[in-house]
Amino acid sequence: MKSLFIGLAILSLTNSTAQNDSIVVLTNINVLDIHTGKVNKNQSLHINGSKIATITSGKKIIPPEAKIIDGSGKFAIPGMIDTHIHFFQTGSLYTRPDAVDLRHIVPYADEIQFAKDMTTDNFKRYLRLGITSVMDIGGPFFNFKIRDSIAKAHLSPNVYVTGPLFSPFQPEAFSKLEDVPIAQITSKEEATALFNKMLPYKPDFIKIWYITREDFTAEKSYPIVKHISDLAHQNNLKLTVHATNLSTAKLAIKAGADILVHSVRDEIVDDEFINLLKKNNVTYIPTLIVSRNYGKSFLAKPDDHPQDLRFANPAVYRSLTDMNKLSDAAVPNRIRKLRKDSKPLEKMYQKADSVMLRNLKILTERNITIATGTDAGNIGTMHASSYIQEIEAMQKSGISNIDILKASTINAAKGFGLDHTIGSIEEGKLADLVILDKNPLINIQNLTTIHKIIKSGRILEPSELSKETPEQVVQRQVNAYNARAIDAFMDTYAENIKIYNFPDELLMDSKKVMRENYKTKFEKVTNLYCEIKNRIVLGNHVIDREYVRYENKYVSVIAIYEVTNGKISKVTFLR
């Protein structure tokens, strides 16, 4: 099973460290001016090395050695930015033992190693979805290795990181780790010591986890927060702060926060808060979906969003239904209570969602700088594939498509002081672009119509970035089966798929026949669930011992999958 967890971490593109194309010319391309919200049609965009050299509307002499991309009918937007992720978290059910303690099932040491192993897999998934820059808002010192060596040795987005979160409280699950993601800071002296330890690693920003408890209020910890802010600004570092209550968020801004990485969720923002944001030029990251995803995972009811089923790490996504196989005795008491009655939790989420969406609308209308961030890595919030879901949530607030696109590009860059380098398509900036088949100003879902990605001048094909191991392909098929998602399920199969009963009884011999068979099954049987008891991987063959729930029956079966060119080409069942 661990090989499934590792996934694409050991699979890298053969030319992952190759140089970018020296000269690339996009002809007849429609370029989104992210500042004005207008599309400049039929542009000629010249990229020299990693930078955008010129953008012209007329014909220009093209060097004979240039790589030419005909952009007729296509749309170029800036590479998107996720301003809030955590590499030390995988997104799985086991990644935050302080939230739900399942260390007796998956040791936390294994989960930590899994997070490290899947780093390069995450890189490829972010790039595949047009996300060319990510900000890790707090984690262990291993974050600096990700930025300084792993990202440089592999194909990756632009990676910006900090070290451990400064916090008045440290969860017990992290307290005995050698490399902690969250450090308990209860005095100015402790804050200075951690800051001085971190500074030689050249963090891109500093993060405070400004949570409050009855025994440690926001007012009590304010002097320490102010001290950390002063240290950051004295060293020209921006300060990011986690503060979800209006009163705490106000204190964070007064202390010097440059970026608030979560929505205010307890009450509607007031003029004092808005004026503080404006006066101090603070960026606001809504981070709308992450909290609710915890509850969905605790109940084994993920949304099964098409992006997750298609692009999330399959091993991680599989874990979100693991609660289905855990008895009441195997889970914490809070989960047992939730199983009996989830209505109070849903009521809490509905109230918080309503407040967060209203606040986003208000702040956007008041011209506050909004940036898109997912908090990916937390339980149920997948790296990369959660991005479009965050955007969909932002859209529910009623803000416009161009407001969302700005939040996902130039505002995100501006908030972190990077707008001179990334965030828009302009001469002299890094050539981080996404070429789309359709215009996202018309429909925000057109962000998923990715034709090509250009990262630092290098042309990337979605099909290359989407390559998965045979084991991952099979697991993705299992995930789609459990979701009863026929399109995602059939996407894992070859056109000439053949399915047998052992040894050679042919059951189905085409994708069309298979679709009709499984579509009927998915529609009629609402409690389908396949649990993998054991798995063996031999080259392009994956052998699973499956335990399948089908209405009130349980069936044990051996399935032998053969994967060819990224698709399941043959299945043999032993019943």
C-alpha positions, 0 to 999 in steps of 0.5 A: 500500500505504501507504494500507492501513497508514494505515487508520482513522487518517484515519477518525474518527467524525463526532461524535468531539469531541461532548459526552457525553449530559448525563444517562443512566439505565440501568434494570433493569441487573445491576451487577457489584460488582468489590470483592465479586464479586457481581452486584447485580440490577435496579439503576438507574444514573444518569450525570450528565455524565461521572460516575456520580451514583447507583446505586439498587435501587429506582425513582427519578424519571427526568428527562424529558431523560435518555437511557434504556437498558433494561438488562434481562437485561444486565450492567454491568462497569467499563471494562477497563484494559490496563496495558501497551501501546506506541503507538510499536509497531504489532504488525507484523513490522517494528515492532522492528528490534532483534528482527528487522532487516527495514529493507531491506524496510520502512524503519523511518522508514515504520514509525514514521510508520505507528505515528503514523498509526494512533493514532486507529485504535487508540483506536477498536479499544480502545473497541470491545472495552470497554477504556476506559483504556490505559497506555503503558509507555514510548516516545518523547516523541511519547507526550505528544502522543498523550495531550495533544492527539491523545486530546483531539481524538478519541474515545479511551480514558483515555490514561496515558503516560511518555516514553523507557525508562531502560535500561542498554542501547539497541538499535542500531536506536534509537540514531540516532532523533531521538525515542528510545523507549529511552534508554541510561542508564549514570550517575546524571547521565544519569538525572537529565538525562533525568528533568529533560527529561521532567518538564515533560511531566508523565509519569504514571509512570516506566519502567525497562527493567531488563535484564541482560547479561554486561557490565552486571549487575543489581547493577552498574546497581542504584545507577542504578535506585535513583537513578531510583526516588528521583527518581520518588518525590520527584515523586510518580510511580510507578515501573514496571520491566521485570524478568523474572528473579527476582533482578532483580525482587527488586532492582527492588522493593528499589530502589523499584519500584511496578509490575513489568510482566512475569512472573518467568519464570526460576524459581518465586517464593519467600517472599522475593519475595512478602514484598517485594511485600506489604511494598512494595505492588507490583503485578504485571502478568503479560504472558503472551503477548507473548514467544511471539507473536514466535516465531509471527510469525518462523515466519509462524504466528500463532494466527489468533484470532477477535478478531485476525481480526475486530478487529485492524488488518488491515494490521498483522495481514497482516504476520504472515504476510509471512515466507511470502514472504521467502526465506532470503537476505532474512531474518537468520541467526537466522530461517534457523536457526529455519526449520530447527529451531524445537524449541529455541525451543518448548522455551524457551517451554514452560518459561517459560510453565509458570513464569509460569502457576505464579507467577501462581497462587501470587501470586494465592493470596497476595493480591498485586495482579495487573493485566492487561496485554498489551504490545500493539504488540510483534511479533504482539501486536495493539493491543486484540484481544490483550486477550482472549487475555491473559485466556485465558492468565491463566485457564490458570493456574487463577485464577478469573474474578473474579480476572481481572476484578479484574485487568482493572479495579480492581486495574489502577486501584489499581496506578497510583493511579487507583482513586479515578477508574476501575476500579469502578462507584461513585458519583462515579467516571468513567462508564466502563462496558461493558454485556454481554449475558452474565455474565462471572463464569459464562464469561470469554468473555462479555466479548466479548458487548458490547452498548454501551460508555459512555465518560465518560458517552457512549454508544458503539455497537459498530457505529459503532466497528467501521466500517472503510474499504473497503480494510480490509474487503478486507484483513480478508477476505484475512487470513481467507482465509489463515487458512482461517477460514470464519466470519471470511472470510464476515463480510466479505461481504454477504448478497446477495454476487455473484461474477463472472468478468469481464465478467459470468459469474455464479459465485455469487449468495448468501452461502450458496452462497459459504460452502459453496464456500469451506468445502470449499476451506478444509478440503481445501487446507491451504496456501492463501496469497494475496499481494497484489502490487499494490492500487489503491483507487478510492472503494468499489472495491479492485482487487488483483493477487493471487498465490495458492498452491493446493496445488502450483499458483500462480495470478495473478488480478485481483480487483475488490472492491466494498464497500457499507455495510462489506461486500463486495457484489460481486467480479469476477475477471480470470483 
